[in-house]
């Protein structure tokens, strides 16, 4: 089944920013819609009630002023003017002789006519008489809703007889109330639309400020799920709230998980390495036993055969007995050398012998070894070439490096042919020096190049047996050089073979 590579946030979840913005927007739109509905249903009643209270206040102020006898005072004029202008009220006061005492408008005659019509045709109770509806009635006043038959306008009126026969009329048009309600609702609708638009922008901005840290935390958790612990939460520094604390905790969790997983991986690698090492050791032990058994079989058989011959007295002459003894001693010596080399190789491969790194003169070491091996070269009629070099100091285990040189040199002596020349060279590089041992003779077959470093591998078994080779010398070279992490190898030429190894100079 193919694994999906799409973003899990887009497939399974909606953006928290979208949900937060929609929640705020719907709440704001719902609030404004509710306010608009309340305005449409109840604002006109509120205005009417407010206007009614204003007319009652104006009527009572006039009534109080008439009873107190200060209706003509400046204070009363100021008070009644304030009320009339504030609430758009018209008023008129007549004395007992129907003369105008106070009037708030220029149409005093029309107000007088309306007042007298109400006096002549009074209404009673909360019911309709022609175009009038009585809303409230007292001993000295009547509050009613009146409709002008000519214009169709409705007025809220309060009239009555106050004091010593003074007639009072206070009224206000209802049309202004309806206009105010309509204007208020229209204005509120515009304000609501503007508020929704402005609020949407602000909500998107504010929600982004709130949701960006959450989004960063989500992305970090998504990376942590993929075992990528490089992503870290970074506090923008504008505030330090619970989200920032959560981000810091996730950073610590990420570091802890990374450290724990690293430890587990290292432990797993070490375990695999130990298992592989154990398997390798088992294979090496099996191979070692098989090879040793094979290599020791021939000399043991020879020793046993010649020893039995001596015991049975096959040859009684002293010369034959000496020959038998020399064969036995020679095979025993070869076995001894091979066992020593095998022990050395075993210690190197199992890491029991650590390299003792020191600084020494490689030129001096090579010169001393070649002098000690002059007799071997003379016996085989070999010409050894080694130029004069200035001292070259290198880092390595001098004893083991001499053993490497000895294996290369003895290998060259045993495979010498043609011009019978061995040439030892030192080649300086930037930070290393290459030591090479070249001998004339036949090149190593290409199919054998990759195996000559293996234990007990012999290119020419007959020749190896002739000079008593064990097949472990180059294996010792490999173990020593790899133990010091240095390069080594072999190069074929038309007229011979060159073995080399390298050492660090710094």
C-alpha positions in Angstrom: 0.0 0.0 0.0 1.4 3.3 -1.0 2.0 5.7 1.8 0.4 9.2 1.4 2.8 12.1 1.3 0.3 14.9 1.6 0.2 17.4 4.4 -1.8 15.9 7.3 -3.0 19.3 8.4 -4.8 19.8 5.0 -6.2 16.3 4.9 -7.5 15.7 8.4 -7.8 19.0 10.2 -8.9 22.5 9.5 -6.8 25.5 10.3 -7.2 26.7 13.9 -6.8 30.2 12.5 -9.8 29.7 10.3 -11.9 28.2 13.1 -10.9 31.0 15.5 -11.6 33.7 12.9 -15.0 32.2 11.9 -16.0 31.9 15.6 -15.2 35.6 16.2 -16.8 36.7 13.0 -20.0 34.7 13.6 -20.2 36.0 17.2 -19.7 39.6 16.0 -22.2 39.3 13.2 -24.7 37.6 15.5 -24.3 40.3 18.1 -24.9 43.1 15.6 -27.8 41.3 14.1 -29.4 40.8 17.5 -28.9 44.6 18.3 -30.4 45.5 14.9 -33.5 43.3 15.6 -33.9 44.8 19.1 -33.7 48.3 17.6 -36.3 47.5 14.9 -38.7 45.9 17.5 -38.3 48.1 20.5 -36.5 51.4 19.6 -39.7 53.2 18.5 -41.5 52.2 21.7 -38.5 53.5 23.6 -38.5 56.8 21.7 -42.3 57.2 22.3 -41.9 56.5 26.0 -39.0 59.0 26.2 -41.1 61.6 24.3 -44.1 60.9 26.5 -42.0 61.5 29.7 -40.6 64.7 28.1 -44.1 66.1 27.4 -45.3 65.2 30.9 -42.3 67.0 32.3 -42.9 70.0 30.2 -46.6 70.1 31.2 -45.8 69.7 34.8 -43.2 72.5 34.7 -45.8 74.8 33.1 -48.4 73.7 35.7 -46.0 74.4 38.6 -45.0 77.8 37.1 -48.7 78.8 36.8 -49.5 77.8 40.3 -46.4 79.6 41.6 -47.2 82.7 39.6 -43.8 82.9 37.9 -44.8 81.8 34.3 -43.6 85.1 33.0 -40.2 84.9 34.7 -37.0 84.7 32.8 -36.0 81.5 34.6 -39.2 79.8 33.4 -38.6 81.0 29.8 -35.1 79.5 29.9 -36.3 76.2 31.3 -39.3 75.7 29.0 -37.2 76.7 26.0 -34.6 74.1 26.9 -37.2 71.4 27.1 -39.0 72.4 23.9 -35.8 72.6 21.9 -34.4 69.3 23.3 -37.5 67.2 22.7 -38.9 69.1 19.7 -42.0 70.1 21.7 -44.6 72.8 20.9 -46.6 74.4 23.7 -49.1 77.2 24.3 -50.6 78.7 27.5 -53.9 80.7 27.4 -55.5 82.6 30.3 -59.1 82.5 31.2 -59.9 85.2 28.5 -58.3 83.0 25.8 -55.3 85.3 25.5 -51.9 83.8 24.8 -49.7 83.9 27.9 -46.8 81.7 26.5 -46.2 80.1 23.2 -43.1 78.2 21.9 -43.9 78.5 18.2 -45.0 81.0 15.6 -48.2 79.0 14.9 -49.9 80.1 18.1 -53.3 80.4 16.4 -53.3 76.8 15.2 -52.3 75.6 18.6 -55.1 77.7 20.2 -57.5 76.2 17.7 -56.4 72.6 18.6 -56.6 73.4 22.3 -60.1 74.7 22.0 -61.2 71.7 19.9 -59.9 69.4 22.7 -61.8 71.5 25.3 -65.0 71.4 23.2 -64.8 67.7 22.2 -63.1 66.0 25.2 -62.5 62.3 25.2 -62.8 59.9 28.0 -61.1 56.5 28.6 -58.6 54.7 26.5 -60.5 54.5 23.2 -60.8 56.2 19.8 -63.0 59.3 19.2 -62.6 60.3 15.6 -58.9 60.6 15.1 -57.9 60.8 18.8 -56.6 58.0 21.1 -56.5 58.8 24.8 -53.4 57.3 26.5 -53.8 58.8 30.0 -56.2 61.1 31.8 -56.0 62.9 35.1 -58.0 65.6 37.0 -56.2 68.5 35.2 -54.7 66.8 32.1 -55.4 64.5 29.2 -52.6 62.6 27.3 -53.6 61.5 23.8 -52.4 60.5 20.4 -53.9 62.8 17.7 -53.7 62.5 14.0 -53.9 65.6 11.8 -56.7 65.0 9.3 -55.1 67.3 6.7 -51.5 66.1 6.7 -51.9 62.6 8.3 -49.2 63.4 10.8 -49.6 61.9 14.3 -48.9 64.0 17.4 -48.5 63.2 21.1 -50.5 65.8 23.0 -51.1 66.7 26.6 -53.7 69.4 27.5 -55.7 70.6 30.4 -56.8 73.4 32.7 -54.3 74.5 35.3 -54.6 77.1 38.1 -57.2 79.8 37.7 -58.5 78.7 34.4 -55.3 78.7 32.4 -55.4 76.4 29.3 -52.3 74.5 28.5 -51.4 72.4 25.4 -48.1 70.6 24.9 -47.5 68.4 21.9 -44.8 66.8 19.7 -44.9 65.2 16.3 -44.5 61.4 16.1 -42.9 61.7 12.6 -39.6 62.9 14.1 -39.7 59.7 16.3 -40.1 57.5 13.3 -37.4 59.4 11.4 -35.0 59.1 14.3 -35.7 55.4 14.6 -35.1 54.9 10.9 -32.0 57.0 10.9 -30.7 55.2 14.0 -31.3 51.8 12.5 -29.8 52.7 9.2 -26.8 54.2 10.9 -26.5 51.1 13.1 -26.6 48.9 10.0 -23.8 50.9 8.3 -21.8 50.8 11.6 -22.4 47.1 11.8 -21.2 46.5 8.2 -18.1 48.6 8.8 -17.5 46.9 12.1 -17.8 43.5 10.6 -15.3 44.4 7.8 -12.9 46.1 10.1 -13.3 43.4 12.7 -12.6 40.7 10.1 -9.3 42.3 9.2 -8.4 42.7 12.9 -9.5 39.2 13.7 -7.4 37.8 10.9 -4.4 39.7 12.1 -5.0 38.9 15.8 -5.8 35.3 15.1 -2.6 35.1 13.1 -0.6 36.4 16.1 -2.2 33.8 18.3 -2.1 30.8 15.9 1.3 31.3 14.4 3.0 29.9 17.5 0.6 27.0 17.6 1.3 26.4 13.9 5.0 26.4 14.6 4.5 23.9 17.4 2.5 21.7 15.1 5.2 21.8 12.5 7.9 21.0 15.1 5.8 18.1 16.4 5.4 16.9 12.8 9.2 16.9 12.3 9.7 15.2 15.7 7.3 12.5 14.4 9.7 12.0 11.5 12.6 11.8 14.0 14.0 15.1 12.8 15.0 17.1 15.9 16.6 20.1 14.1 13.4 22.2 14.2 13.2 24.3 17.3 10.6 26.6 18.7 11.8 30.2 18.7 10.1 32.8 21.0 9.5 36.0 19.1 10.0 38.0 22.3 6.7 40.0 22.1 5.2 38.1 25.0 5.9 35.1 27.2 2.7 33.1 27.6 1.7 29.5 28.0 2.3 28.7 24.3 5.9 29.9 24.7 6.4 27.8 27.8 4.9 24.8 25.8 7.4 25.6 23.0 10.3 25.6 25.4 9.1 22.3 26.9 8.9 20.8 23.4 12.5 22.0 22.7 13.6 20.2 25.8 11.6 17.1 24.9 13.1 17.2 21.4 16.6 17.4 22.8 15.9 14.6 25.3 14.4 12.4 22.6 17.3 13.1 20.2 19.8 12.3 22.9 17.9 9.1 23.9 17.6 7.9 20.3 21.3 8.6 19.7 22.2 6.5 22.7 19.9 3.8 21.5 21.4 3.9 18.0 24.9 3.8 19.4 24.0 0.9 21.6 22.4 -0.8 18.6 25.5 -0.2 16.5 27.7 -1.5 19.3 25.5 -4.5 19.7 25.6 -5.2 15.9 29.3 -4.7 15.9 29.7 -7.1 18.9 27.6 -9.7 17.1 29.5 -9.2 13.9 32.8 -9.4 15.8 31.6 -12.6 17.5 30.6 -14.1 14.2 33.9 -13.0 12.7 35.9 -14.5 15.6 34.0 -17.8 15.2 34.8 -17.8 11.5 38.4 -16.9 12.2 38.7 -19.7 14.8 37.3 -22.2 12.4 39.5 -21.0 9.6 42.5 -20.9 11.9 42.0 -24.4 13.1 41.5 -25.7 9.5 44.5 -23.8 8.1 46.8 -24.8 11.0 45.7 -28.4 10.7 46.5 -28.3 7.0 49.9 -26.5 7.4 51.1 -28.7 10.3 50.0 -32.0 8.6 52.9 -32.2 6.2 55.8 -31.4 8.7 54.3 -33.6 11.3 54.0 -36.4 8.8 57.6 -35.9 7.8 58.8 -35.8 11.4 56.9 -38.9 12.2 58.1 -40.8 9.2 61.8 -40.0 9.6 61.6 -40.6 13.4 60.1 -44.1 12.8 62.8 -44.7 10.2 65.5 -43.9 12.8 63.8 -46.0 15.4 63.5 -49.0 13.1 67.2 -48.5 11.9 66.4 -48.4 8.2 69.8 -47.0 7.6 72.6 -48.0 9.9 75.3 -45.6 8.5 75.9 -42.4 10.4 75.5 -40.1 7.4 71.9 -41.4 6.8 71.0 -41.0 10.5 72.4 -37.4 10.4 70.3 -36.7 7.3 67.2 -38.1 9.0 67.9 -35.9 12.1 68.5 -32.8 10.0 65.1 -33.3 8.2 63.4 -33.7 11.6 65.1 -30.6 13.0 64.4 -28.6 9.8 60.6 -29.4 9.8 60.4 -28.8 13.6 62.1 -25.3 13.0 59.6 -24.5 10.3 56.7 -25.5 12.6 58.2 -23.4 15.4 58.5 -20.3 13.1 55.0 -20.8 11.8 53.5 -21.2 15.3 55.3 -18.0 16.4 53.9 -16.1 13.4 50.5 -17.5 14.0 50.6 -16.3 17.6 51.8 -12.9 16.6 49.0 -12.6 14.0 46.4 -13.8 16.5 47.4 -11.2 19.0 47.3 -8.4 16.3 43.9 -9.4 14.9 42.3 -9.7 18.3 43.7 -6.3 19.4 45.7 -7.7 22.3 48.8 -5.8 21.1 48.3 -2.0 21.0 50.6 0.0 18.8 53.2 1.9 20.7 53.4 5.1 18.7 56.7 7.0 18.8 58.8 9.2 16.6 61.8 7.6 15.0 64.2 7.9 12.0 62.9 5.5 9.3 66.1 5.9 7.3 68.2 4.7 10.2 65.9 1.8 10.9 65.9 0.6 7.2 69.7 1.0 7.0 70.3 -1.1 10.1 68.0 -3.8 9.0 69.6 -4.1 5.5 73.0 -4.4 7.1 71.8 -7.2 9.4 70.3 -9.0 6.4 73.4 -8.7 4.1 74.4 -12.3 4.7 71.0 -13.5 3.5 71.3 -11.5 0.3 74.8 -12.7 -0.3 73.7 -16.4 0.1 71.2 -15.9 -2.7 73.5 -13.8 -4.8 71.1 -10.8 -4.6 72.0 -7.1 -5.2 70.4 -4.8 -2.7 70.0 -1.1 -3.6 69.3 1.6 -1.1 70.2 5.3 -1.7 71.6 7.7 0.8 68.8 9.6 2.5 68.7 12.4 5.0 67.1 11.5 8.3 63.3 11.2 7.9 61.3 11.1 11.2 58.0 9.3 11.2 55.3 8.2 13.7 54.7 4.5 14.4 55.5 1.4 16.4 59.2 1.0 15.4 59.3 -2.7 16.4 56.2 -3.6 14.4 57.3 -1.5 11.4 60.6 -3.4 11.4 58.6 -6.6 11.3 56.7 -5.3 8.3 60.0 -4.4 6.5 61.3 -7.9 7.4 58.3 -9.6 5.9 58.5 -7.6 2.7 62.3 -8.2 2.5 62.1 -11.9 3.1 59.2 -12.2 0.6 61.4 -10.4 -2.0 64.3 -12.7 -1.3 62.1 -15.8 -1.7 60.6 -14.6 -5.0 63.7 -13.1 -6.5 64.4 -13.9 -10.2 65.8 -12.4 -13.3 68.4 -9.7 -12.6 68.2 -10.6 -8.9 67.9 -7.1 -7.7 66.1 -5.8 -4.6 65.6 -2.0 -4.3 64.4 -0.3 -1.2 63.1 3.3 -1.7 61.8 6.1 0.4 59.4 8.6 -1.2 58.4 11.7 0.8 54.9 13.1 0.3 53.2 16.1 1.9 52.6 14.6 5.4 53.7 11.0 4.8 56.6 8.9 3.6 56.3 5.7 1.5 58.7 2.8 2.1 58.8 0.4 -0.8 60.6 -2.9 -1.4 60.9 -3.9 -5.1 62.3 -7.3 -6.3 62.9 -8.4 -9.9 61.0 -11.5 -10.9 57.6 -12.6 -12.1 54.6 -10.4 -11.4 51.8 -11.7 -9.2 48.9 -13.1 -11.2 46.0 -10.7 -11.3 43.6 -13.3 -9.9 45.9 -13.6 -6.8 46.4 -9.8 -6.1 43.2 -9.6 -3.9 44.1 -12.7 -1.9 47.8 -12.4 -1.0 46.9 -10.6 2.3 44.7 -13.6 3.4 46.1 -16.0 6.0 47.8 -19.1 4.5 47.2 -18.0 0.9 50.1 -19.0 -1.3 50.5 -18.0 -5.0 53.0 -20.7 -5.8 52.5 -23.5 -3.2 55.4 -25.6 -4.5 57.9 -22.7 -4.2 56.5 -21.6 -0.9 57.1 -25.1 0.4 60.6 -25.1 -1.0 61.7 -22.1 1.1 59.5 -23.0 4.1 56.9 -20.2 3.8 53.9 -20.3 6.1 51.6 -18.0 4.2 51.0 -15.6 7.1 53.7 -13.0 6.6 51.6 -10.6 4.5 48.6 -11.2 6.9 50.8 -9.9 9.7 51.7 -6.9 7.5 48.0 -6.2 7.0 47.1 -6.5 10.7 50.0 -4.2 11.7 49.3 -1.5 9.2 45.5 -1.5 9.7 46.1 -1.4 13.5 48.0 1.9 12.9 45.4 3.1 10.2 48.1 3.5 7.6 48.2 2.6 3.9 49.9 -0.4 2.4 49.7 -2.4 -0.9 51.4 -4.0 -3.8 52.2 -2.9 -7.4 53.0 -5.2 -10.3 55.6 -4.3 -12.9 56.7 -6.1 -16.0 60.0 -7.1 -14.4 59.0 -7.6 -10.8 56.8 -6.7 -7.8 56.8 -3.8 -5.4 55.3 -3.9 -1.9 54.9 -0.7 0.1 53.6 0.9 3.3 53.2 4.5 4.4 53.8 6.3 7.7 52.9 9.8 8.9 55.7 12.4 9.3 53.6 14.8 11.4 
